[in-house]
Amino acid sequence: MALVPLVAQNAPSQSRERVEAIRTLAHRASFGWGTVVGLLLIAGARPLSQAFTDDAEVTPHIVQYFWIIGGSYGFYGLLMSTTAILNGRQEPRSSLMLLLVKTVALTIPAMWTGAQFGAGGLFAGVALSNVLGAAVSLRWDALSGLARRHPAADATGSEG
């Protein structure tokens, strides 16, 4: 993602305003683009499903997938832009932990629970994990940003 070098170039300097502007733009663009793609998938679910298969038993599942998960793509974009920002700030462990939390703590349990109600429930579990993953990632980013703005030296009361 082109976001990583932009953040990496500005993060070490005193360009916090630039990094914040990049972060805000990245989140808006990721959410917006994901939402547009999701809406296109929802609107075109039937014709798209027919491009994948002629099987009358499979087509409804593809349509259902696009209808349910497509609506959560914008949220997934927020998660991905947050991980890119963390990587750009030289915080790859935080990025990895965020993705592990999303996958292991959110997606797998939500999919398993949803699967108890059929394919639609499984898809709803993925969509729910995308929404919750976005919320966790935004909180993670906010806490990580706070740590960057208020280094430990400031907490001791020394003024440099």
C-alpha positions, 0 to 999 in steps of 0.5 A: 500500500502506498500509504506506508512510505508516506507515513514512514517519511513523515513520522520520524520528523516533527510532521505530526500534522502531516501524518494526522492528515495522511491518516485522516485521508487514508481512513476516509478514502479506504472507507469510501472506496470500500463502501462504493465497491460494496454497494456495487457488489450488492447492486450487481450480485446476481449478474456477478454470480452468474459470471462465476457459475451456472449452478442454480444451487451455488448462485444464491450463496454467491448473491447472499455473500455479496449482499451481506459481506459487501456492506462491510467492505468499507469497515475492512478498509479502515482496518487495512489502512490502520495496519498500513499506518502502523507499519509506516510508523515503524510499529509492525508488531502492533500491525501484526497484533491488530490483524491477529486480534481481528482474525483469531479473536473476532473473525473465527469465533464470529464465523463459527457462531454464524455458521450454526445458522447456515451460510448466511450466518457465516457471512454475517459473522464475517461482516460483523468481524469487519465492523468490529475489526474497524472499531478495534483498529480505530481505537488501537490507532488512537491509543498508538497515536496518543503514545506518540504525542505524549512520550514518556519523557513528557510524563516525568515533567522534564521539559527537555 
